[in-house]
Amino acid sequence: MTPADIQNHIKNLRIRGRELENSLSSPDIFNDMAQFRRMSQELSKLNTLFADFDRWKNLLDSIESDKELLIAETDSEMRALLEEEISEFTAESANLEGKVQIALLPPDPNDAKNIIVGIKPAAGGDEAALFAGELFRAYLHFAESQGWKVEILDQTDTDLGGIKDVSFSLSGCDVYSKMKFESGVHRVQRVPETEAGGRIHTSTVTVAVMPEAEAVELNIKPEELRFDVFRSSGPGGQCVNTTDSAVRVTHIPSGLSVASQQEKSQHRNKEIALRILYARLLEHKQQQEQEKLAADKRSQVGTGDRSERIRTYNFPQNRVTDHRYNVSSFDLPKVMEGEFSLILDQILKITCEERLNELRGV
């Protein structure tokens, strides 16, 4: 993208920014809070882009001005100061130019959506269930650091403190754009606490990241949904296991069904089941579209077999490795405390560079 291209893009986006400001200043916008949230996030991103662009342009002007002064300057001390300033400004301007170009890339249509994340143990029995719980808690810490809102939709624990299954929603700015890289099989290699011989075990956990959707977006008709109620099973508070509060929702055309029994309220369980069902249907629809266009090469969840993995958490070597992008972090404890940026920042940089090269025809 040439400086002239960037200038034209920014000019058009400033018009869009003024349109958003006008819309957000209208009292009518509060009648649609989802639209208000989307517009607010878009305007916030645009304002960040404009600030980076203006700073970049000012730096370029300062560099040119310093170079002109350098030509006429004879004092060695002043020349050294000018050269140092030119070097600093050049480095900062290069960094800002990259940020501006990345911000101008066409967005993923799902980037503005909130998401539903599902985690399940796969191969490895109790050890896989324990790691599923640890990974879940790490995501909660990451969400907190990002300022995202977390809502637990469904959770089934094991007797040993692990997790059989958990679904939760994340809402906030840039949720999907960061968490989409977590979808797939996560492999853990470590010595379980129950292993007397000190042998390293390999277990796997599957993570599904699905953008949230609505019935209108999917063109689902009411008659295409079947609702069944039943009595909850397993641990629960008073009334959970004594009333028909659990709900199963089936999408008749596809045969896909989702059950929820997390809450005491039948209405609440119906709402949760529908949210997860819509997310799974949107994921299925988008996967079909991507297969037709052969445009998306990201790894999907798969079967959970040990040979399939997007990432490995190697505890003896204190290493986390993402196999799709060949990046690693040698600070596994921090990652498990929720500092996924140690991996994701590297992945985001690589994917953005790939997209920039595609636009340049490299």
PABA-585830 format. One record per residue (C-alpha): residue number from 1; x, y, z. Coordinates in pm, 1 decimal, padded with zeros to 6 digits. Last residue first. Layout:
<pts>
+-----+----------+----------+----------+
!  nr !        u !        v !        w !
+-----+----------+----------+----------+
! NUM !        X !        Y !        Z !
...
+-----+----------+----------+----------+
</pts>
This chain:
<pts>
+-----+----------+----------+----------+
!  nr !        u !        v !        w !
+-----+----------+----------+----------+
! 362 !  00420.7 ! -01061.6 ! -00320.0 !
! 361 !  00100.8 ! -00931.0 ! -00478.4 !
! 360 !  00097.6 ! -00622.8 ! -00255.1 !
! 359 ! -00242.5 ! -00721.9 ! -00117.2 !
! 358 ! -00120.1 ! -01077.1 ! -00054.0 !
! 357 !  00194.4 ! -00943.9 !  00111.9 !
! 356 ! -00019.1 ! -00733.6 !  00345.7 !
! 355 ! -00226.9 ! -01041.2 !  00431.3 !
! 354 !  00082.6 ! -01245.5 !  00514.7 !
! 353 !  00225.3 ! -00961.6 !  00724.1 !
! 352 ! -00101.7 ! -00944.6 !  00917.0 !
! 351 ! -00097.2 ! -01321.3 !  00976.5 !
! 350 !  00263.0 ! -01312.5 !  01103.2 !
! 349 !  00207.2 ! -01016.5 !  01336.9 !
! 348 ! -00113.5 ! -01167.6 !  01474.8 !
! 347 !  00064.5 ! -01497.6 !  01545.5 !
! 346 !  00350.0 ! -01327.0 !  01730.6 !
! 345 !  00108.8 ! -01120.9 !  01941.1 !
! 344 ! -00095.7 ! -01437.1 !  02004.6 !
! 343 !  00185.5 ! -01634.7 !  02166.1 !
! 342 !  00305.8 ! -01406.2 !  02446.8 !
! 341 ! -00036.5 ! -01240.9 !  02421.8 !
! 340 ! -00174.2 ! -01557.0 !  02581.2 !
! 339 ! -00082.4 ! -01417.3 !  02923.5 !
! 338 ! -00362.5 ! -01602.0 !  03102.3 !
! 337 ! -00184.6 ! -01755.9 !  03400.9 !
! 336 ! -00121.2 ! -02064.7 !  03187.5 !
! 335 !  00072.1 ! -01841.3 !  02948.0 !
! 334 !  00275.2 ! -01705.1 !  03239.4 !
! 333 !  00361.7 ! -02057.1 !  03356.0 !
! 332 !  00465.9 ! -02154.5 !  02997.7 !
! 331 !  00738.3 ! -01892.2 !  02967.4 !
! 330 !  00947.5 ! -02029.9 !  02683.9 !
! 329 !  00714.4 ! -01898.0 !  02414.2 !
! 328 !  00702.9 ! -02049.2 !  02069.2 !
! 327 !  00611.3 ! -01967.4 !  01710.7 !
! 326 !  00595.1 ! -02205.7 !  01414.9 !
! 325 !  00279.1 ! -02048.7 !  01270.6 !
! 324 !  00055.7 ! -02354.2 !  01254.3 !
! 323 !  00254.5 ! -02546.7 !  01517.3 !
! 322 !  00196.6 ! -02304.8 !  01804.4 !
! 321 !  00456.1 ! -02395.9 !  02065.4 !
! 320 !  00437.9 ! -02342.8 !  02441.5 !
! 319 !  00758.8 ! -02425.0 !  02628.5 !
! 318 !  00862.9 ! -02483.5 !  02990.3 !
! 317 !  01066.6 ! -02783.0 !  02867.7 !
! 316 !  00918.5 ! -03027.0 !  03121.3 !
! 315 !  00575.9 ! -02856.4 !  03082.8 !
! 314 !  00537.5 ! -02888.7 !  02705.4 !
! 313 !  00214.0 ! -02713.8 !  02607.1 !
! 312 !  00162.9 ! -02800.7 !  02240.9 !
! 311 ! -00049.2 ! -02607.4 !  01991.2 !
! 310 ! -00247.4 ! -02670.7 !  01674.5 !
! 309 ! -00275.1 ! -03042.8 !  01728.6 !
! 308 ! -00374.4 ! -03364.0 !  01559.6 !
! 307 ! -00147.6 ! -03663.4 !  01628.7 !
! 306 ! -00290.2 ! -03698.2 !  01981.4 !
! 305 ! -00640.8 ! -03759.0 !  01843.5 !
! 304 ! -00890.9 ! -03488.6 !  01938.6 !
! 303 ! -01117.6 ! -03564.8 !  01644.1 !
! 302 ! -01075.0 ! -03241.1 !  01452.9 !
! 301 ! -01114.7 ! -02891.9 !  01602.6 !
! 300 ! -01039.8 ! -02693.8 !  01290.3 !
! 299 ! -00707.5 ! -02587.5 !  01139.8 !
! 298 ! -00706.4 ! -02260.8 !  00950.1 !
! 297 ! -00681.6 ! -02288.8 !  00573.5 !
! 296 ! -00970.7 ! -02058.2 !  00487.2 !
! 295 ! -01015.2 ! -01950.9 !  00127.5 !
! 294 ! -01103.3 ! -02268.7 ! -00059.5 !
! 293 ! -01404.9 ! -02074.7 ! -00190.2 !
! 292 ! -01642.8 ! -02369.0 ! -00154.7 !
! 291 ! -01474.4 ! -02481.8 !  00167.3 !
! 290 ! -01505.8 ! -02132.7 !  00311.6 !
! 289 ! -01878.1 ! -02122.1 !  00240.3 !
! 288 ! -01930.7 ! -02459.0 !  00407.1 !
! 287 ! -01725.1 ! -02349.3 !  00707.4 !
! 286 ! -01932.4 ! -02031.7 !  00729.1 !
! 285 ! -02258.0 ! -02226.5 !  00747.8 !
! 284 ! -02122.9 ! -02471.0 !  01006.9 !
! 283 ! -01993.1 ! -02187.1 !  01226.9 !
! 282 ! -02325.5 ! -02006.2 !  01192.5 !
! 281 ! -02510.7 ! -02323.4 !  01294.0 !
! 280 ! -02281.0 ! -02374.6 !  01592.4 !
! 279 ! -02332.5 ! -02015.5 !  01709.0 !
! 278 ! -02710.0 ! -02043.3 !  01666.0 !
! 277 ! -02716.3 ! -02364.0 !  01872.7 !
! 276 ! -02503.1 ! -02213.5 !  02150.6 !
! 275 ! -02729.3 ! -01909.3 !  02178.8 !
! 274 ! -03044.7 ! -02122.3 !  02154.9 !
! 273 ! -02931.2 ! -02353.9 !  02435.4 !
! 272 ! -02852.8 ! -02056.8 !  02660.6 !
! 271 ! -03193.7 ! -01894.0 !  02603.2 !
! 270 ! -03377.6 ! -02220.4 !  02662.7 !
! 269 ! -03180.9 ! -02275.7 !  02984.4 !
! 268 ! -03284.7 ! -01927.6 !  03101.3 !
! 267 ! -03652.2 ! -01993.1 !  03028.4 !
! 266 ! -03638.9 ! -02329.8 !  03207.4 !
! 265 ! -03498.4 ! -02152.9 !  03513.4 !
! 264 ! -03285.1 ! -02353.7 !  03755.3 !
! 263 ! -02976.9 ! -02300.6 !  03537.2 !
! 262 ! -02709.8 ! -02530.4 !  03395.5 !
! 261 ! -02945.0 ! -02773.6 !  03225.2 !
! 260 ! -02882.0 ! -02684.7 !  02861.6 !
! 259 ! -02921.0 ! -02912.3 !  02560.6 !
! 258 ! -02810.7 ! -02844.9 !  02202.9 !
! 257 ! -02933.7 ! -03015.6 !  01886.7 !
! 256 ! -02819.6 ! -03035.4 !  01524.3 !
! 255 ! -03053.7 ! -03233.4 !  01300.3 !
! 254 ! -02977.8 ! -02998.1 !  01011.2 !
! 253 ! -03335.1 ! -02926.3 !  00896.8 !
! 252 ! -03486.5 ! -02987.1 !  01246.0 !
! 251 ! -03271.7 ! -02750.1 !  01451.5 !
! 250 ! -03314.2 ! -02914.2 !  01789.8 !
! 249 ! -03333.9 ! -02733.3 !  02123.7 !
! 248 ! -03304.3 ! -02933.5 !  02446.9 !
! 247 ! -03416.4 ! -02771.2 !  02770.2 !
! 246 ! -03357.3 ! -02858.5 !  03136.0 !
! 245 ! -03604.8 ! -02713.6 !  03387.3 !
! 244 ! -03834.9 ! -03013.8 !  03429.3 !
! 243 ! -03826.4 ! -02987.4 !  03809.0 !
! 242 ! -03664.0 ! -03185.8 !  04091.6 !
! 241 ! -03298.5 ! -03184.3 !  03985.5 !
! 240 ! -03253.6 ! -02807.9 !  03973.0 !
! 239 ! -03501.1 ! -02746.3 !  04257.4 !
! 238 ! -03226.5 ! -02695.7 !  04520.8 !
! 237 ! -02883.7 ! -02661.6 !  04368.6 !
! 236 ! -02724.2 ! -02890.3 !  04117.4 !
! 235 ! -02508.8 ! -03195.5 !  04071.6 !
! 234 ! -02610.3 ! -03442.4 !  03799.2 !
! 233 ! -02930.5 ! -03463.1 !  03602.5 !
! 232 ! -03186.9 ! -03202.8 !  03500.2 !
! 231 ! -03542.3 ! -03312.6 !  03432.9 !
! 230 ! -03662.7 ! -03275.4 !  03077.1 !
! 229 ! -03791.9 ! -03016.8 !  02833.1 !
! 228 ! -03798.1 ! -03056.3 !  02455.5 !
! 227 ! -03801.3 ! -02768.0 !  02206.3 !
! 226 ! -03815.9 ! -02819.5 !  01830.6 !
! 225 ! -03692.7 ! -02547.5 !  01592.1 !
! 224 ! -03762.6 ! -02526.1 !  01218.1 !
! 223 ! -04115.4 ! -02397.5 !  01285.5 !
! 222 ! -03969.2 ! -02075.0 !  01425.8 !
! 221 ! -03793.3 ! -01999.0 !  01093.4 !
! 220 ! -03416.3 ! -01964.5 !  01084.8 !
! 219 ! -03276.0 ! -01708.6 !  00838.9 !
! 218 ! -02927.2 ! -01740.8 !  00990.1 !
! 217 ! -02888.2 ! -01366.4 !  01052.0 !
! 216 ! -03249.1 ! -01344.2 !  01167.3 !
! 215 ! -03197.4 ! -01627.9 !  01417.7 !
! 214 ! -02901.3 ! -01447.8 !  01574.2 !
! 213 ! -02532.3 ! -01532.1 !  01576.2 !
! 212 ! -02238.6 ! -01554.6 !  01817.8 !
! 211 ! -01896.9 ! -01622.6 !  01670.6 !
! 210 ! -01772.3 ! -01973.5 !  01752.1 !
! 209 ! -01440.4 ! -02073.8 !  01910.5 !
! 208 ! -01409.3 ! -02449.4 !  01965.2 !
! 207 ! -01129.9 ! -02582.1 !  02188.0 !
! 206 ! -01037.8 ! -02949.9 !  02198.0 !
! 205 ! -00814.9 ! -03093.0 !  02472.5 !
! 204 ! -00534.0 ! -03342.1 !  02429.1 !
! 203 ! -00314.8 ! -03558.5 !  02649.9 !
! 202 !  00048.6 ! -03671.1 !  02637.2 !
! 201 !  00199.4 ! -03828.0 !  02948.0 !
! 200 !  00556.7 ! -03787.9 !  03070.9 !
! 199 !  00668.2 ! -04068.0 !  03303.2 !
! 198 !  00758.8 ! -03992.7 !  03664.5 !
! 197 !  00696.5 ! -04348.0 !  03777.6 !
! 196 !  00432.9 ! -04255.2 !  04036.0 !
! 195 !  00205.3 ! -04079.3 !  03787.0 !
! 194 ! -00089.7 ! -03939.3 !  03983.1 !
! 193 !  00049.1 ! -03585.2 !  03974.8 !
! 192 !  00064.8 ! -03611.2 !  03596.3 !
! 191 !  00407.5 ! -03576.8 !  03430.0 !
! 190 !  00375.4 ! -03337.0 !  03137.8 !
! 189 !  00291.0 ! -03301.6 !  02769.8 !
! 188 ! -00024.7 ! -03107.2 !  02681.9 !
! 187 ! -00182.7 ! -03091.6 !  02337.2 !
! 186 ! -00437.4 ! -02830.2 !  02228.3 !
! 185 ! -00665.9 ! -02931.3 !  01942.3 !
! 184 ! -00838.5 ! -02654.6 !  01748.9 !
! 183 ! -00983.3 ! -02305.0 !  01783.6 !
! 182 ! -00750.4 ! -02077.5 !  01979.7 !
! 181 ! -00661.9 ! -01856.6 !  01680.1 !
! 180 ! -01019.0 ! -01726.5 !  01670.0 !
! 179 ! -00961.5 ! -01578.5 !  02018.9 !
! 178 ! -00785.3 ! -01265.9 !  01898.8 !
! 177 ! -01008.0 ! -01135.8 !  01616.8 !
! 176 ! -01310.3 ! -01289.1 !  01790.0 !
! 175 ! -01283.9 ! -01075.8 !  02103.3 !
! 174 ! -01164.0 ! -00754.7 !  01938.4 !
! 173 ! -01364.7 ! -00534.0 !  02179.9 !
! 172 ! -01599.8 ! -00700.0 !  02425.3 !
! 171 ! -01804.4 ! -01013.5 !  02479.8 !
! 170 ! -01691.8 ! -01362.8 !  02574.8 !
! 169 ! -01938.2 ! -01649.5 !  02610.6 !
! 168 ! -01885.9 ! -01974.5 !  02796.0 !
! 167 ! -01920.6 ! -02345.5 !  02727.9 !
! 166 ! -01764.9 ! -02612.5 !  02949.1 !
! 165 ! -01734.3 ! -02990.3 !  02923.0 !
! 164 ! -01587.8 ! -03272.6 !  03128.1 !
! 163 ! -01379.5 ! -03039.6 !  03342.3 !
! 162 ! -01119.1 ! -03128.0 !  03603.0 !
! 161 ! -01140.6 ! -03113.4 !  03980.2 !
! 160 ! -01093.5 ! -03482.8 !  04048.6 !
! 159 ! -01468.8 ! -03558.2 !  04064.5 !
! 158 ! -01517.0 ! -03413.1 !  03716.8 !
! 157 ! -01688.8 ! -03084.6 !  03634.4 !
! 156 ! -01975.2 ! -03006.3 !  03396.0 !
! 155 ! -02016.3 ! -02646.4 !  03283.2 !
! 154 ! -02271.8 ! -02459.3 !  03072.1 !
! 153 ! -02325.8 ! -02094.5 !  02980.3 !
! 152 ! -02058.1 ! -01922.9 !  03188.5 !
! 151 ! -02065.0 ! -01552.4 !  03100.7 !
! 150 ! -01742.9 ! -01353.6 !  03064.8 !
! 149 ! -01719.2 ! -00981.1 !  02984.8 !
! 148 ! -01395.6 ! -00869.6 !  02821.8 !
! 147 ! -01154.6 ! -00616.0 !  02973.7 !
! 146 ! -00855.0 ! -00767.5 !  02797.8 !
! 145 ! -00682.1 ! -00867.8 !  03123.3 !
! 144 ! -01006.8 ! -01023.4 !  03246.7 !
! 143 ! -01043.8 ! -01224.3 !  02925.4 !
! 142 ! -00687.7 ! -01355.6 !  02965.1 !
! 141 ! -00759.5 ! -01462.0 !  03324.4 !
! 140 ! -01075.7 ! -01642.5 !  03211.2 !
! 139 ! -00880.9 ! -01805.6 !  02927.2 !
! 138 ! -00627.3 ! -01938.7 !  03178.4 !
! 137 ! -00911.7 ! -02077.3 !  03391.8 !
! 136 ! -01044.3 ! -02272.0 !  03094.1 !
! 135 ! -00696.3 ! -02398.9 !  03008.8 !
! 134 ! -00654.9 ! -02525.9 !  03365.6 !
! 133 ! -00993.6 ! -02699.0 !  03357.0 !
! 132 ! -00919.3 ! -02862.7 !  03022.0 !
! 131 ! -00583.1 ! -02966.4 !  03168.8 !
! 130 ! -00760.1 ! -03156.4 !  03446.6 !
! 129 ! -00998.1 ! -03322.4 !  03199.1 !
! 128 ! -00704.2 ! -03430.5 !  02981.0 !
! 127 ! -00530.6 ! -03579.6 !  03286.0 !
! 126 ! -00848.8 ! -03764.2 !  03383.3 !
! 125 ! -00871.7 ! -03940.7 !  03046.2 !
! 124 ! -00592.9 ! -03869.9 !  02798.6 !
! 123 ! -00745.6 ! -03811.4 !  02456.3 !
! 122 ! -01023.6 ! -03551.3 !  02427.8 !
! 121 ! -01109.7 ! -03310.9 !  02709.6 !
! 120 ! -01370.2 ! -03052.8 !  02607.5 !
! 119 ! -01367.2 ! -02673.4 !  02580.5 !
! 118 ! -01638.3 ! -02463.3 !  02412.4 !
! 117 ! -01605.2 ! -02091.6 !  02347.1 !
! 116 ! -01897.9 ! -01870.8 !  02245.3 !
! 115 ! -01809.9 ! -01544.4 !  02077.1 !
! 114 ! -01893.6 ! -01176.5 !  02047.8 !
! 113 ! -01893.5 ! -01039.8 !  01696.8 !
! 112 ! -01697.2 ! -00742.4 !  01560.9 !
! 111 ! -01425.0 ! -00961.6 !  01410.3 !
! 110 ! -01671.5 ! -01198.5 !  01239.5 !
! 109 ! -01667.1 ! -01027.6 !  00898.2 !
! 108 ! -01283.3 ! -01046.2 !  00906.6 !
! 107 ! -01162.3 ! -00693.9 !  00846.0 !
! 106 ! -01019.2 ! -00562.7 !  00517.1 !
! 105 ! -00667.2 ! -00433.2 !  00597.9 !
! 104 ! -00652.6 ! -00064.1 !  00686.7 !
! 103 ! -00554.0 ! -00129.5 !  01049.7 !
! 102 ! -00260.4 ! -00340.3 !  00926.8 !
! 101 ! -00140.2 ! -00054.6 !  00707.2 !
! 100 ! -00166.6 !  00192.0 !  00994.9 !
!  99 !  00021.5 ! -00036.2 !  01235.3 !
!  98 !  00299.0 ! -00093.5 !  00978.2 !
!  97 !  00332.3 !  00280.0 !  00915.3 !
!  96 !  00345.1 !  00335.4 !  01290.4 !
!  95 !  00642.0 !  00100.5 !  01331.3 !
!  94 !  00825.7 !  00258.5 !  01038.6 !
!  93 !  00755.4 !  00605.7 !  01180.6 !
!  92 !  00897.7 !  00507.5 !  01520.7 !
!  91 !  01220.6 !  00374.0 !  01367.7 !
!  90 !  01262.1 !  00679.4 !  01143.2 !
!  89 !  01191.9 !  00919.6 !  01429.3 !
!  88 !  01461.4 !  00760.2 !  01645.1 !
!  87 !  01720.9 !  00760.5 !  01364.1 !
!  86 !  01638.2 !  01118.1 !  01263.7 !
!  85 !  01671.4 !  01226.1 !  01627.3 !
!  84 !  02013.0 !  01060.7 !  01658.4 !
!  83 !  02129.1 !  01221.8 !  01332.8 !
!  82 !  02007.8 !  01562.4 !  01450.0 !
!  81 !  02188.3 !  01527.5 !  01783.1 !
!  80 !  02511.0 !  01417.8 !  01612.9 !
!  79 !  02489.3 !  01708.6 !  01368.1 !
!  78 !  02439.7 !  01947.6 !  01659.7 !
!  77 !  02757.3 !  01816.9 !  01825.3 !
!  76 !  02955.4 !  01830.8 !  01500.6 !
!  75 !  02861.1 !  02191.3 !  01426.8 !
!  74 !  02845.7 !  02234.0 !  01049.5 !
!  73 !  02468.5 !  02219.5 !  00992.4 !
!  72 !  02342.3 !  02300.0 !  00640.3 !
!  71 !  02279.2 !  01942.5 !  00526.5 !
!  70 !  02162.8 !  01838.2 !  00872.6 !
!  69 !  01897.7 !  02110.2 !  00877.7 !
!  68 !  01745.5 !  01969.5 !  00559.9 !
!  67 !  01754.3 !  01618.0 !  00705.7 !
!  66 !  01589.5 !  01740.1 !  01025.6 !
!  65 !  01300.5 !  01893.2 !  00827.7 !
!  64 !  01251.5 !  01574.1 !  00628.1 !
!  63 !  01246.2 !  01366.8 !  00947.0 !
!  62 !  01003.8 !  01609.1 !  01113.5 !
!  61 !  00764.1 !  01585.9 !  00818.8 !
!  60 !  00777.4 !  01205.9 !  00831.3 !
!  59 !  00717.1 !  01215.9 !  01206.7 !
!  58 !  00414.4 !  01441.4 !  01164.3 !
!  57 !  00269.2 !  01200.8 !  00906.0 !
!  56 !  00315.7 !  00904.3 !  01142.0 !
!  55 !  00158.0 !  01092.3 !  01435.2 !
!  54 ! -00141.9 !  01178.8 !  01219.0 !
!  53 ! -00175.2 !  00816.7 !  01103.9 !
!  52 ! -00147.4 !  00673.3 !  01456.8 !
!  51 ! -00410.4 !  00918.8 !  01588.9 !
!  50 ! -00639.3 !  00847.6 !  01293.2 !
!  49 ! -00610.9 !  00471.3 !  01347.9 !
!  48 ! -00692.5 !  00502.5 !  01719.5 !
!  47 ! -00993.7 !  00718.8 !  01630.1 !
!  46 ! -01104.0 !  00459.2 !  01373.9 !
!  45 ! -01082.8 !  00177.3 !  01628.4 !
!  44 ! -01294.6 !  00372.4 !  01877.9 !
!  43 ! -01546.1 !  00459.0 !  01605.1 !
!  42 ! -01588.5 !  00091.4 !  01512.2 !
!  41 ! -01627.9 ! -00012.8 !  01877.0 !
!  40 ! -01890.3 !  00255.0 !  01936.8 !
!  39 ! -02075.8 !  00158.4 !  01617.9 !
!  38 ! -02090.9 ! -00209.1 !  01714.4 !
!  37 ! -02202.8 ! -00132.4 !  02070.8 !
!  36 ! -02473.3 !  00110.4 !  01957.9 !
!  35 ! -02597.7 ! -00142.8 !  01702.0 !
!  34 ! -02630.2 ! -00404.7 !  01976.4 !
!  33 ! -02795.4 ! -00145.8 !  02201.3 !
!  32 ! -03074.7 ! -00077.0 !  01952.0 !
!  31 ! -03320.1 !  00175.8 !  02096.4 !
!  30 ! -03018.6 !  00365.4 !  02231.6 !
!  29 ! -02937.2 !  00480.5 !  01878.1 !
!  28 ! -03256.6 !  00687.1 !  01869.0 !
!  27 ! -03105.8 !  00947.6 !  02104.8 !
!  26 ! -02873.6 !  01060.9 !  01821.6 !
!  25 ! -02513.9 !  01140.3 !  01919.9 !
!  24 ! -02401.9 !  00792.1 !  01816.5 !
!  23 ! -02531.1 !  00845.9 !  01463.7 !
!  22 ! -02353.4 !  01179.8 !  01424.8 !
!  21 ! -02026.0 !  01039.0 !  01558.4 !
!  20 ! -02059.1 !  00740.6 !  01324.7 !
!  19 ! -02108.7 !  00963.6 !  01021.3 !
!  18 ! -01806.6 !  01173.3 !  01123.5 !
!  17 ! -01593.9 !  00857.4 !  01143.2 !
!  16 ! -01714.9 !  00742.0 !  00801.7 !
!  15 ! -01599.8 !  01071.2 !  00651.3 !
!  14 ! -01265.3 !  01025.7 !  00828.9 !
!  13 ! -01254.2 !  00676.6 !  00676.5 !
!  12 ! -01269.9 !  00815.3 !  00323.7 !
!  11 ! -00974.1 !  01049.2 !  00383.2 !
!  10 ! -00782.2 !  00771.2 !  00561.8 !
!   9 ! -00814.7 !  00541.5 !  00261.8 !
!   8 ! -00701.7 !  00817.2 !  00025.3 !
!   7 ! -00392.8 !  00891.3 !  00236.9 !
!   6 ! -00308.8 !  00519.7 !  00262.6 !
!   5 ! -00324.1 !  00482.6 ! -00114.5 !
!   4 ! -00100.9 !  00789.5 ! -00157.6 !
!   3 !  00147.5 !  00649.1 !  00096.7 !
!   2 !  00160.1 !  00328.9 ! -00113.5 !
!   1 !  00000.0 !  00000.0 !  00000.0 !
+-----+----------+----------+----------+
</pts>
